[in-house]
Amino acid sequence: MAFKTREGYYADLRAMRPNVFKNGHFIEDLV
């Protein structure tokens, strides 16, 4: 499964980390 953020970024649960980056920006809101 994957998380989808407000920006539509999918993060693989197997690679989840305290801070997920996208284009150099922090993504803290995982829903």
N, CA, C and O of each residue as an XYZ file, in Angstrom:
124
protein
N       0.835     -1.195      0.000
C       0.000      0.000      0.000
C       0.872      1.248      0.000
O       2.088      1.181      0.179
N       0.217      2.386     -0.206
C       0.966      3.644     -0.241
C       0.135      4.752      0.356
O      -1.095      4.701      0.366
N       0.826      5.747      0.849
C       0.134      6.922      1.367
C       0.000      7.962      0.270
O       0.868      8.077     -0.595
N      -1.074      8.710      0.306
C      -1.250      9.793     -0.665
C      -1.347     11.105      0.096
O      -2.193     11.272      0.974
N      -0.468     12.029     -0.258
C      -0.475     13.314      0.425
C      -1.332     14.298     -0.341
O      -1.883     13.979     -1.394
N      -1.436     15.488      0.199
C      -2.226     16.527     -0.450
C      -1.677     16.843     -1.837
O      -2.401     17.305     -2.719
N      -0.371     16.582     -2.013
C       0.258     16.911     -3.289
C       0.226     15.737     -4.253
O       0.734     15.816     -5.372
N      -0.389     14.634     -3.795
C      -0.521     13.491     -4.673
C       0.728     12.633     -4.724
O       0.908     11.861     -5.665
N       1.595     12.756     -3.724
C       2.826     11.963     -3.693
C       2.571     10.646     -2.986
O       1.966     10.606     -1.915
N       3.043      9.563     -3.603
C       2.856      8.254     -2.997
C       4.157      7.762     -2.375
O       5.188      7.696     -3.045
N       4.105      7.423     -1.107
C       5.299      6.924     -0.423
C       5.095      5.454     -0.085
O       4.103      5.083      0.542
N       6.039      4.622     -0.503
C       5.936      3.201     -0.248
C       6.121      2.940      1.235
O       7.077      3.439      1.828
N       5.240      2.178      1.844
C       5.313      1.894      3.270
C       6.639      1.237      3.636
O       7.152      1.431      4.738
N       7.186      0.463      2.713
C       8.433     -0.238      2.986
C       9.599      0.742      3.078
O      10.658      0.405      3.608
N       9.404      1.947      2.565
C      10.495      2.915      2.537
C      10.135      4.171      3.336
O      10.737      5.231      3.164
N       9.141      4.026      4.208
C       8.708      5.184      4.993
C       9.844      5.671      5.874
O      10.563      4.878      6.481
N       9.996      6.999      5.938
C      11.039      7.597      6.763
C      10.437      8.764      7.533
O       9.390      9.281      7.144
N      11.083      9.191      8.624
C      10.573     10.292      9.442
C      10.260     11.523      8.598
O       9.273     12.217      8.843
N      11.103     11.790      7.603
C      10.877     12.949      6.742
C      10.905     12.508      5.289
O      11.907     11.980      4.806
N       9.794     12.730      4.596
C       9.729     12.377      3.188
C       9.908     13.639      2.362
O       9.237     14.647      2.585
N      10.825     13.565      1.404
C      11.084     14.732      0.582
C      10.453     14.593     -0.788
O      10.371     13.497     -1.342
N      10.010     15.717     -1.327
C       9.548     15.750     -2.712
C      10.038     17.053     -3.329
O       9.646     18.140     -2.904
N      10.879     16.935     -4.311
C      11.428     18.105     -4.983
C      12.087     19.046     -3.986
O      12.057     20.264     -4.161
N      12.690     18.472     -2.925
C      13.400     19.279     -1.946
C      12.504     19.881     -0.894
O      12.953     20.711     -0.103
N      11.225     19.476     -0.862
C      10.305     20.023      0.132
C       9.862     18.925      1.097
O       9.756     17.757      0.722
N       9.608     19.312      2.326
C       9.141     18.348      3.319
C       7.675     18.013      3.098
O       6.867     18.873      2.750
N       7.355     16.752      3.305
C       5.952     16.334      3.273
C       5.640     15.727      4.631
O       6.063     14.610      4.926
N       4.915     16.446      5.444
C       4.608     15.983      6.796
C       3.186     15.461      6.907
O       2.855     14.739      7.847
N       2.346     15.829      5.947
C       0.940     15.453      6.029
C       0.679     14.198      5.199
O       0.430     14.283      3.997
N       0.737     13.040      5.842
C       0.412     11.802      5.145
C      -0.962     11.343      5.602
O      -1.197     11.135      6.793
N      -1.851     11.188      4.659
C      -3.220     10.813      5.003
C      -3.580      9.470      4.373
O      -4.697      8.984      4.551
